Amino acid sequence: MEIVLQYFEGCPNWKIAHERLVRLCAERPDISLSTQLVESDAQAQRLGFHGSPSVLIDGFDRFSEASSAVGLSCRRYMTPEGIAGAPTMEQLRSAAAAAESTPR
């Protein structure tokens, strides 16, 4: 399984997501993690970037919503604790498990 963390420097929440993804990779050696810096609105549009941080699992953003805007912005995640700047560990684990059960 391949996870790509997309981010832009203007939003600090990507660092929290990165820390959690590193922990997930320690739990799951079958996961490879890479990062992708998004540097411009044009690049964000081309990538369909829904804000920082975005977590792509096998090329698919499992946290995006149809109404999510594309562009350089800080992204919000609905967590059990309320709105946050990054998904929780449990949300990341669940997204990875869901990706495994989705046919390619």
Backbone bond lengths (Angstrom), bond angles and torsions (degrees), N, CA, C in turn:
res aa  C-N    CA-C-N  psi(-1)  N-CA   C-N-CA  omega(-1)  CA-C   N-CA-C  phi
1 M - - - 1.448 - - 1.527 107.67 -
2 E 1.322 114.62 138.39 1.464 120.29 -179.41 1.528 109.89 -117.12
3 I 1.331 115.42 127.90 1.460 121.28 176.41 1.520 108.53 -116.79
4 V 1.334 115.04 131.59 1.462 121.63 175.49 1.522 107.55 -116.82
5 L 1.320 115.90 125.45 1.456 121.92 175.45 1.522 107.60 -97.11
6 Q 1.322 115.98 110.98 1.464 121.35 177.14 1.528 108.47 -93.76
7 Y 1.330 115.72 138.71 1.459 119.40 -177.57 1.520 110.61 -155.91
8 F 1.341 115.30 167.78 1.453 119.87 166.76 1.517 107.57 -132.92
9 E 1.330 115.69 152.43 1.461 121.82 -171.91 1.523 113.78 -61.10
10 G 1.332 119.07 -25.40 1.456 121.73 -176.03 1.515 114.93 -72.26
11 C 1.305 117.71 -6.56 1.466 120.93 -178.36 1.534 109.47 -122.78
12 P 1.335 117.88 114.47 1.468 120.24 -175.74 1.528 114.80 -73.18
13 N 1.320 118.45 -12.52 1.469 120.48 -175.34 1.525 113.59 -65.75
14 W 1.324 117.54 -18.52 1.459 119.32 179.97 1.526 110.70 -62.85
15 K 1.342 116.57 -29.52 1.469 119.72 -179.17 1.527 110.90 -66.81
16 I 1.326 116.79 -37.24 1.470 121.07 176.71 1.529 109.54 -65.12
17 A 1.329 115.76 -46.83 1.466 120.11 178.73 1.527 110.46 -60.56
18 H 1.320 117.01 -41.33 1.462 120.90 -179.83 1.528 110.77 -62.05
19 E 1.326 117.26 -45.38 1.467 120.75 178.34 1.527 110.68 -58.21
20 R 1.313 116.79 -43.50 1.465 120.71 -179.40 1.524 111.39 -67.61
21 L 1.319 116.43 -38.96 1.463 119.48 179.01 1.525 111.52 -68.04
22 V 1.323 117.23 -35.88 1.469 120.30 175.49 1.531 109.44 -62.03
23 R 1.326 116.86 -41.51 1.471 120.79 176.75 1.527 110.95 -63.45
24 L 1.337 116.57 -41.65 1.463 120.35 177.99 1.528 110.57 -61.01
25 C 1.320 116.92 -42.00 1.467 120.92 179.22 1.528 111.41 -64.98
26 A 1.331 117.00 -32.10 1.469 120.21 176.41 1.529 110.35 -67.16
27 E 1.322 116.41 -34.61 1.467 121.33 177.23 1.527 112.04 -75.81
28 R 1.326 114.95 -31.31 1.469 121.26 -172.75 1.530 110.06 -126.21
29 P 1.335 118.13 87.72 1.461 120.16 -178.09 1.527 114.35 -63.04
30 D 1.335 117.59 -11.26 1.464 120.90 178.12 1.527 112.02 -79.04
31 I 1.333 117.29 -4.93 1.467 121.40 -178.36 1.519 109.55 -99.61
32 S 1.333 115.69 131.50 1.465 120.19 171.00 1.524 107.56 -107.42
33 L 1.326 115.76 140.94 1.459 122.37 -176.11 1.514 110.34 -120.59
34 S 1.327 115.58 133.81 1.462 120.94 172.14 1.525 108.13 -137.18
35 T 1.318 115.57 164.92 1.463 120.95 178.58 1.518 109.36 -119.33
36 Q 1.323 115.13 153.53 1.458 121.14 177.94 1.521 108.19 -137.45
37 L 1.316 116.26 114.04 1.455 122.71 178.03 1.524 109.06 -79.97
38 V 1.320 116.55 125.66 1.465 122.32 176.70 1.523 106.20 -101.72
39 E 1.329 116.89 119.99 1.459 120.49 -168.54 1.521 115.54 -109.09
40 S 1.327 118.50 -10.40 1.467 119.06 -177.43 1.525 110.15 -149.62
41 D 1.338 114.99 160.67 1.465 119.17 175.58 1.526 110.90 -61.84
42 A 1.328 116.36 -37.84 1.466 119.63 179.48 1.528 110.65 -61.41
43 Q 1.320 116.91 -43.57 1.463 120.72 177.86 1.529 110.28 -65.60
44 A 1.340 116.89 -40.72 1.471 121.07 178.18 1.529 110.47 -59.40
45 Q 1.315 116.86 -43.73 1.466 120.96 178.96 1.525 110.80 -63.65
46 R 1.322 115.97 -44.73 1.464 121.18 -178.83 1.538 111.28 -61.86
47 L 1.344 116.30 -38.22 1.462 121.21 -177.99 1.528 113.68 -84.43
48 G 1.344 116.77 -15.25 1.460 119.61 -171.80 1.520 110.82 69.62
49 F 1.331 116.11 37.37 1.470 124.56 -175.31 1.524 110.11 -74.43
50 H 1.332 116.43 117.32 1.463 122.42 -176.14 1.520 113.03 -94.48
51 G 1.305 117.67 23.51 1.458 121.13 177.49 1.514 112.37 108.44
52 S 1.321 113.74 165.82 1.459 121.99 -175.12 1.521 110.81 -103.86
53 P 1.308 115.94 131.10 1.455 129.69 -3.07 1.531 111.91 -88.16
54 S 1.314 115.67 147.42 1.464 121.75 172.07 1.524 107.61 -115.40
55 V 1.315 116.31 136.68 1.460 122.25 -177.58 1.526 108.13 -114.79
56 L 1.326 115.66 111.35 1.463 121.07 177.25 1.522 108.68 -98.70
57 I 1.308 116.32 125.08 1.462 121.34 178.03 1.519 107.23 -111.76
58 D 1.324 115.14 114.70 1.466 121.68 -174.47 1.529 110.64 51.27
59 G 1.333 115.77 41.66 1.460 122.30 174.92 1.511 115.92 84.91
60 F 1.328 117.66 0.59 1.460 120.92 -175.49 1.524 110.40 -120.43
61 D 1.331 116.41 133.00 1.464 122.25 177.89 1.526 108.49 -85.51
62 R 1.314 116.76 98.28 1.467 121.57 -176.27 1.521 113.43 -76.05
63 F 1.324 117.67 -4.35 1.462 121.08 -179.49 1.528 112.86 -108.17
64 S 1.322 118.16 -2.81 1.468 119.48 -176.46 1.520 111.10 -76.77
65 E 1.308 114.40 152.23 1.457 122.10 175.59 1.519 107.36 -118.80
66 A 1.312 116.58 153.07 1.465 120.94 -177.43 1.523 111.86 -57.10
67 S 1.323 116.92 -31.33 1.467 120.45 -177.43 1.526 113.27 -87.34
68 S 1.330 118.00 -0.07 1.463 121.04 -178.83 1.521 110.74 -66.73
69 A 1.329 115.27 130.50 1.464 120.41 177.90 1.525 109.79 -74.54
70 V 1.317 115.82 151.10 1.458 122.40 175.64 1.518 107.73 -100.81
71 G 1.333 117.11 134.02 1.458 120.65 177.87 1.514 111.88 149.97
72 L 1.332 114.71 -178.21 1.458 121.35 179.61 1.522 108.96 -82.38
73 S 1.306 116.09 99.57 1.465 121.76 178.34 1.519 108.23 -151.89
74 C 1.324 115.24 163.04 1.462 119.69 172.78 1.520 107.50 -81.98
75 R 1.283 115.08 132.34 1.456 121.42 -177.17 1.525 110.30 -91.01
76 R 1.314 115.91 150.87 1.464 121.48 176.37 1.518 109.20 -116.89
77 Y 1.317 114.39 143.84 1.462 121.75 178.44 1.518 109.21 -122.10
78 M 1.316 116.86 135.21 1.454 121.21 173.77 1.528 107.21 -84.13
79 T 1.316 115.98 118.31 1.461 121.98 -179.72 1.529 109.04 -118.35
80 P 1.316 118.58 168.85 1.466 120.19 176.46 1.531 112.79 -58.90
81 E 1.332 116.54 -24.59 1.462 121.14 179.43 1.529 112.38 -89.88
82 G 1.321 117.82 -1.81 1.462 122.26 -177.11 1.519 110.52 116.44
83 I 1.314 116.01 -165.96 1.466 121.10 -178.56 1.525 109.38 -71.63
84 A 1.336 115.16 135.13 1.464 121.27 -178.92 1.524 109.35 -140.85
85 G 1.314 115.58 166.91 1.454 121.29 -178.93 1.514 114.62 -86.66
86 A 1.333 117.00 -5.34 1.463 121.37 -179.78 1.525 108.66 -153.45
87 P 1.326 117.27 153.03 1.462 119.41 176.82 1.533 110.84 -67.12
88 T 1.317 115.56 152.69 1.462 120.88 176.98 1.527 109.81 -74.20
89 M 1.321 115.88 167.49 1.466 119.73 175.47 1.523 110.36 -58.36
90 E 1.318 117.05 -43.96 1.463 119.89 -178.51 1.529 111.22 -63.75
91 Q 1.326 117.30 -38.61 1.468 119.87 177.19 1.524 110.89 -64.66
92 L 1.323 117.13 -39.34 1.464 120.23 178.00 1.528 110.72 -66.46
93 R 1.323 116.57 -42.72 1.475 120.01 176.96 1.532 110.80 -60.15
94 S 1.318 115.85 -44.72 1.471 120.52 -179.49 1.521 111.54 -64.20
95 A 1.331 116.84 -41.35 1.464 120.60 179.24 1.523 110.68 -64.36
96 A 1.328 117.01 -40.08 1.464 120.43 178.12 1.528 110.49 -65.70
97 A 1.320 117.24 -42.03 1.470 120.88 178.42 1.526 110.85 -64.10
98 A 1.328 116.95 -40.91 1.467 120.73 178.75 1.525 110.63 -64.25
99 A 1.328 116.70 -38.25 1.466 120.26 179.43 1.523 110.80 -64.43
100 E 1.324 116.46 -36.06 1.469 120.12 178.86 1.519 112.12 -64.54
101 S 1.315 116.20 -34.67 1.464 119.53 -176.35 1.526 113.27 -89.06
102 T 1.343 116.82 -0.94 1.459 120.94 179.17 1.527 109.41 -91.52
103 P 1.323 117.97 123.73 1.468 119.43 177.77 1.525 110.75 -64.20
104 R 1.316 115.48 145.61 1.467 120.40 179.64 1.493 110.93 -94.75
